[in-house]
Amino acid sequence: MDTKISFPTLDRPYGFELWPIFSKCYSTIFGYAPEDFRFKDGETVLSTLPATLTALVAYYIIVFGGRELMKNRPAFVLNGPFMVHNLYLTIISGGLLALFIEQLLPELARNGVFHAICAHDGGWTDKLVILYYMNYLTKYLELIDTIFLVLKKKPLTFLHTYHHGATALLCYTQLIGHTAVSWVPITLNLTVHVVMYWYYFQAARGVRIWWKQYITMLQIIQFVIDLGFVYFASYTYFTSTYFRWMPNAGTCAGEEFAAFAGMAILSSYLVLFISFYFATYRKQAKSGRPRRNTGREALIAMKDFPADAAKVAELGKDSANGAITTGRSNGPVTRSRKA
């Protein structure tokens, strides 16, 4: 394992090779090199549609059943575990992002963007596939977000539960669809998650963060870029396969069902995130004060949005009674809907 530190280059953007370190750790844990990993239907964990759907159905049964069980019970105060949860997700997201960058920079610089998103030997190499799979597994780890909401008796909104389940399903469809463009939404999502989970970690520590609105804007930009690449790759695939008389850039790797799943799910995310942004920040800007939570806004609020953690910093102050209260000086005091 080469651990020599030198001036950063295209192949060693950090001044040293990160992959050998990862490979050594992976081999120690699993007994084989990550380069030898193969995503095999029916053999790899969570590699079949029944297994994936079973896991997601179990998730929904647990969270909605847990909500019913918690109805007549006091909310748990879980600030410590919540900080740990957000810290390890920050570290995992950052580590995966760094590995992706190390693999993708040489490919992009030497072969170009089109080859990286449409060729199997560009965006679907053995090293990238294991990273795709590890990112897929983190989507199940992120389901713990909802467990915290249940135990703290916070609202289980549609967008929160939909987003978590749909993202795991999306990652599965792209893995079995051998979609070379997968690295685009994944790396952008990892970037957002590094910032977002770090925000939640700091908020749980009691640190006031002023830039939460910009995280939501970053999320919207992420989906716009995602859809630009995914729609381009899908257009290229379908025109080169079925409509060769139409202008296209060539052929593009991937399966048709994966293309439809990617376009549908990512498009729904963009619509819902934009709705959240306008319902939260535009209304706040017009009134000059934070909005009051209504049923409509609650439907589009979710834990993965910074606005949901606006009061997390007050956990330490209000943990004595297991609830957080907010209110205006001249208005009624209400129970907070923040995660």
C-alpha positions as CSV (number, residue, x, y, z in Angstrom):
1,M,0.0,0.0,0.0
2,D,1.5,3.3,-1.2
3,T,1.1,5.9,1.5
4,K,3.7,8.3,0.2
5,I,2.4,11.9,0.2
6,S,3.3,14.0,-2.8
7,F,2.1,17.0,-4.8
8,P,-1.6,16.4,-6.0
9,T,-1.9,15.0,-9.5
10,L,-4.8,13.9,-11.7
11,D,-4.4,10.3,-10.5
12,R,-3.6,11.3,-6.9
13,P,-5.8,14.4,-6.3
14,Y,-5.2,14.2,-2.5
15,G,-1.4,13.8,-2.8
16,F,-1.7,10.1,-1.9
17,E,-3.8,7.2,-3.1
18,L,-7.0,6.8,-1.1
19,W,-8.2,3.6,-2.8
20,P,-5.4,1.3,-1.4
21,I,-6.4,2.5,2.1
22,F,-10.0,1.7,1.5
23,S,-9.1,-1.6,-0.2
24,K,-7.1,-2.6,2.8
25,C,-9.9,-1.8,5.3
26,Y,-12.5,-3.5,3.1
27,S,-10.4,-6.6,2.6
28,T,-9.8,-6.9,6.4
29,I,-13.6,-6.8,7.1
30,F,-15.0,-8.8,4.2
31,G,-12.1,-11.1,3.3
32,Y,-11.8,-10.0,-0.4
33,A,-10.7,-7.0,-2.3
34,P,-13.4,-4.4,-3.3
35,E,-12.3,-4.7,-6.9
36,D,-13.5,-8.3,-6.9
37,F,-17.0,-7.3,-5.8
38,R,-19.8,-8.2,-8.2
39,F,-23.4,-7.2,-7.8
40,K,-25.2,-10.5,-8.4
41,D,-28.9,-10.9,-8.5
42,G,-30.0,-13.2,-5.7
43,E,-26.5,-13.5,-4.1
44,T,-25.6,-10.0,-3.0
45,V,-27.5,-8.6,-0.1
46,L,-30.6,-6.6,-1.1
47,S,-30.0,-7.4,-4.8
48,T,-33.5,-8.6,-5.7
49,L,-36.7,-6.6,-6.1
50,P,-38.6,-8.8,-3.5
51,A,-35.8,-8.3,-0.9
52,T,-35.8,-4.5,-1.6
53,L,-39.5,-4.2,-1.4
54,T,-39.7,-6.3,1.8
55,A,-37.1,-4.1,3.4
56,L,-39.1,-0.9,2.5
57,V,-42.4,-2.4,3.5
58,A,-40.9,-3.3,6.8
59,Y,-39.6,0.3,7.1
60,Y,-43.1,1.7,6.6
61,I,-44.7,-0.8,9.0
62,I,-42.1,0.0,11.7
63,V,-42.4,3.8,11.4
64,F,-46.2,4.1,11.1
65,G,-46.7,1.3,13.6
66,G,-44.2,3.0,15.9
67,R,-46.1,6.3,15.6
68,E,-49.3,4.6,16.8
69,L,-47.4,3.0,19.7
70,M,-46.0,6.4,20.7
71,K,-49.3,8.2,20.7
72,N,-49.9,7.7,24.4
73,R,-46.3,7.6,25.5
74,P,-43.9,10.5,26.3
75,A,-41.4,11.5,23.6
76,F,-37.8,10.3,24.0
77,V,-35.0,12.8,24.4
78,L,-32.3,11.5,22.1
79,N,-30.0,14.4,21.5
80,G,-26.8,12.3,22.1
81,P,-27.7,9.4,19.7
82,F,-29.0,12.0,17.2
83,M,-25.6,13.7,17.2
84,V,-23.8,10.4,16.7
85,H,-26.2,9.4,13.9
86,N,-25.6,12.6,12.0
87,L,-21.9,12.6,12.6
88,Y,-21.3,9.1,11.2
89,L,-23.5,9.8,8.2
90,T,-21.4,12.9,7.6
91,I,-18.2,10.9,7.7
92,I,-19.5,8.1,5.5
93,S,-20.9,10.5,2.9
94,G,-17.6,12.4,2.9
95,G,-15.5,9.2,2.6
96,L,-17.6,7.9,-0.3
97,L,-17.5,11.3,-2.1
98,A,-13.7,11.4,-1.8
99,L,-13.4,7.9,-3.3
100,F,-15.7,8.8,-6.1
101,I,-13.7,11.9,-6.9
102,E,-10.4,9.9,-7.0
103,Q,-12.0,7.5,-9.5
104,L,-13.8,10.0,-11.7
105,L,-11.3,12.9,-12.1
106,P,-8.9,10.9,-14.4
107,E,-11.8,9.5,-16.4
108,L,-13.4,12.9,-17.0
109,A,-10.1,14.6,-17.8
110,R,-8.9,11.9,-20.2
111,N,-12.1,10.6,-21.8
112,G,-14.6,13.4,-21.4
113,V,-18.0,13.8,-19.8
114,F,-20.0,11.8,-22.5
115,H,-17.7,8.7,-22.1
116,A,-18.0,9.0,-18.3
117,I,-21.9,9.0,-18.3
118,C,-22.6,6.7,-21.3
119,A,-19.8,4.1,-21.5
120,H,-19.6,1.0,-19.4
121,D,-15.9,1.4,-19.1
122,G,-16.4,5.0,-18.1
123,G,-19.1,5.2,-15.4
124,W,-19.5,1.5,-14.7
125,T,-16.0,0.2,-13.7
126,D,-15.5,-2.4,-11.0
127,K,-14.3,0.2,-8.6
128,L,-17.3,2.4,-9.2
129,V,-19.8,-0.4,-8.9
130,I,-18.7,-1.3,-5.3
131,L,-19.0,2.4,-4.5
132,Y,-22.5,2.5,-6.0
133,Y,-23.4,-0.5,-3.9
134,M,-22.0,1.0,-0.7
135,N,-24.0,4.2,-1.4
136,Y,-27.1,2.0,-1.9
137,L,-26.6,0.4,1.5
138,T,-26.3,3.8,3.2
139,K,-29.9,4.6,2.1
140,Y,-31.1,1.9,4.5
141,L,-28.9,3.4,7.2
142,E,-30.5,6.8,6.6
143,L,-33.9,5.2,7.3
144,I,-32.9,5.6,11.0
145,D,-33.7,9.3,10.5
146,T,-37.4,8.4,10.6
147,I,-36.9,6.3,13.7
148,F,-35.7,9.4,15.5
149,L,-38.8,11.3,14.4
150,V,-41.1,8.5,15.7
151,L,-39.4,8.2,19.1
152,K,-39.4,12.0,19.5
153,K,-43.0,12.1,18.4
154,K,-42.4,14.4,15.4
155,P,-44.8,14.5,12.4
156,L,-44.2,11.8,9.8
157,T,-44.8,13.8,6.7
158,F,-45.4,12.5,3.2
159,L,-42.3,13.9,1.7
160,H,-40.0,12.5,4.4
161,T,-41.3,9.0,4.2
162,Y,-41.7,9.0,0.5
163,H,-38.2,10.4,-0.1
164,H,-36.4,7.9,2.1
165,G,-38.1,4.9,0.6
166,A,-38.0,6.1,-3.0
167,T,-34.3,6.9,-2.8
168,A,-33.4,3.3,-1.7
169,L,-35.6,2.0,-4.6
170,L,-34.0,4.4,-7.0
171,C,-30.5,3.2,-6.1
172,Y,-31.6,-0.4,-6.5
173,T,-33.0,0.2,-10.0
174,Q,-29.8,1.9,-11.2
175,L,-27.6,-0.9,-9.8
176,I,-29.5,-3.7,-11.6
177,G,-29.9,-1.4,-14.7
178,H,-26.1,-0.9,-15.0
179,T,-26.6,2.9,-15.4
180,A,-23.3,4.6,-16.2
181,V,-24.7,8.0,-15.4
182,S,-25.4,7.0,-11.8
183,W,-22.3,8.7,-10.5
184,V,-23.7,12.2,-11.3
185,P,-26.7,12.1,-8.9
186,I,-24.8,10.0,-6.4
187,T,-21.8,12.4,-6.1
188,L,-24.1,15.4,-6.0
189,N,-26.3,13.8,-3.3
190,L,-23.2,12.9,-1.3
191,T,-22.0,16.5,-1.4
192,V,-25.4,17.7,-0.2
193,H,-25.4,15.0,2.6
194,V,-22.0,16.0,3.9
195,V,-23.2,19.6,4.3
196,M,-26.7,18.6,5.5
197,Y,-25.8,16.0,8.1
198,W,-23.0,18.2,9.4
199,Y,-25.7,20.9,9.8
200,Y,-27.9,18.6,11.8
201,F,-24.9,17.5,13.9
202,Q,-24.0,21.1,14.8
203,A,-27.7,22.0,15.4
204,A,-28.0,19.1,17.8
205,R,-24.9,20.4,19.6
206,G,-26.7,23.7,20.1
207,V,-24.9,25.7,17.4
208,R,-27.0,28.2,15.6
209,I,-26.6,27.8,11.8
210,W,-27.6,30.8,9.6
211,W,-27.1,29.2,6.2
212,K,-29.8,26.5,6.4
213,Q,-31.8,28.2,3.6
214,Y,-28.8,27.7,1.3
215,I,-28.8,24.0,1.9
216,T,-32.3,23.8,0.5
217,M,-31.2,25.8,-2.5
218,L,-28.3,23.4,-2.9
219,Q,-30.7,20.5,-2.9
220,I,-32.8,22.1,-5.6
221,I,-29.7,22.8,-7.8
222,Q,-28.7,19.2,-7.2
223,F,-31.9,17.9,-8.7
224,V,-31.8,20.3,-11.6
225,I,-28.3,19.1,-12.6
226,D,-29.3,15.4,-12.0
227,L,-32.3,15.7,-14.3
228,G,-30.2,17.5,-17.0
229,F,-27.8,14.5,-17.1
230,V,-30.4,11.8,-16.7
231,Y,-32.7,13.2,-19.3
232,F,-29.7,13.6,-21.7
233,A,-28.5,10.0,-21.1
234,S,-32.1,8.7,-21.5
235,Y,-32.7,10.7,-24.7
236,T,-29.4,9.4,-26.1
237,Y,-30.2,5.8,-25.3
238,F,-33.7,5.9,-26.8
239,T,-32.9,7.9,-29.9
240,S,-29.8,5.7,-30.7
241,T,-31.9,2.6,-30.1
242,Y,-35.4,3.4,-31.6
243,F,-35.2,6.8,-33.3
244,R,-31.9,6.8,-35.2
245,W,-33.1,9.5,-37.5
246,M,-33.2,11.9,-34.6
247,P,-30.0,13.8,-33.6
248,N,-28.1,12.1,-30.8
249,A,-24.6,11.9,-29.4
250,G,-24.2,8.1,-29.7
251,T,-25.2,5.1,-27.6
252,C,-25.6,5.2,-23.8
253,A,-25.3,2.4,-21.3
254,G,-28.2,1.4,-19.1
255,E,-31.6,-0.4,-19.1
256,E,-34.9,1.2,-20.1
257,F,-36.7,0.6,-16.8
258,A,-33.8,2.2,-15.0
259,A,-34.1,5.3,-17.2
260,F,-37.8,5.6,-16.5
261,A,-37.3,5.1,-12.8
262,G,-34.6,7.7,-12.6
263,M,-36.5,10.3,-14.6
264,A,-39.8,9.8,-12.6
265,I,-38.3,9.7,-9.1
266,L,-35.9,12.6,-9.6
267,S,-38.6,14.7,-11.3
268,S,-40.9,14.2,-8.3
269,Y,-38.1,15.2,-5.9
270,L,-37.5,18.5,-7.8
271,V,-41.2,19.4,-7.7
272,L,-41.5,18.6,-4.0
273,F,-38.3,20.4,-3.0
274,I,-39.4,23.5,-4.9
275,S,-42.8,23.4,-3.3
276,F,-41.1,23.2,0.1
277,Y,-38.8,26.1,-0.7
278,F,-41.6,28.4,-1.7
279,A,-43.9,27.4,1.2
280,T,-41.1,28.0,3.7
281,Y,-38.8,30.8,2.7
282,R,-40.9,32.9,0.3
283,K,-43.7,33.1,2.9
284,Q,-41.2,33.9,5.6
285,A,-39.6,36.6,3.5
286,K,-42.9,38.3,2.8
287,S,-44.1,38.3,6.4
288,G,-40.7,39.2,7.9
289,R,-40.9,36.4,10.4
290,P,-40.8,32.6,10.4
291,R,-44.0,31.0,9.2
292,R,-46.4,29.2,11.5
293,N,-46.7,25.5,10.6
294,T,-50.0,24.6,9.0
295,G,-51.3,21.3,7.7
296,R,-50.3,22.3,4.2
297,E,-46.7,23.1,5.1
298,A,-46.4,20.1,7.3
299,L,-47.2,17.8,4.3
300,I,-44.1,19.1,2.4
301,A,-41.8,19.5,5.3
302,M,-39.4,16.6,5.9
303,K,-36.4,15.8,8.1
304,D,-33.9,16.0,5.2
305,F,-34.6,19.7,4.9
306,P,-32.7,22.2,7.0
307,A,-35.9,24.0,7.9
308,D,-37.0,20.9,9.9
309,A,-34.1,21.4,12.3
310,A,-34.5,25.1,13.0
311,K,-35.2,24.4,16.6
312,V,-32.8,21.4,17.1
313,A,-30.4,23.9,18.8
314,E,-32.9,24.3,21.6
315,L,-33.0,20.6,22.5
316,G,-30.7,21.1,25.3
317,K,-32.8,23.8,26.8
318,D,-36.2,22.1,26.5
319,S,-35.2,18.4,26.9
320,A,-36.6,18.4,30.5
321,N,-40.1,17.9,29.3
322,G,-39.3,16.0,26.1
323,A,-40.9,18.7,23.9
324,I,-39.9,21.9,22.2
325,T,-42.2,24.9,22.1
326,T,-42.2,27.9,19.9
327,G,-44.4,30.9,19.8
328,R,-44.7,34.6,19.0
329,S,-44.8,37.3,21.6
330,N,-48.3,38.2,20.8
331,G,-49.6,34.8,19.7
332,P,-50.3,31.3,21.0
333,V,-47.6,29.0,22.0
334,T,-47.6,25.8,19.9
335,R,-45.7,22.5,19.9
336,S,-42.8,22.7,17.4
337,R,-42.9,20.5,14.3
338,K,-39.2,20.6,13.9
339,A,-37.2,17.4,13.7
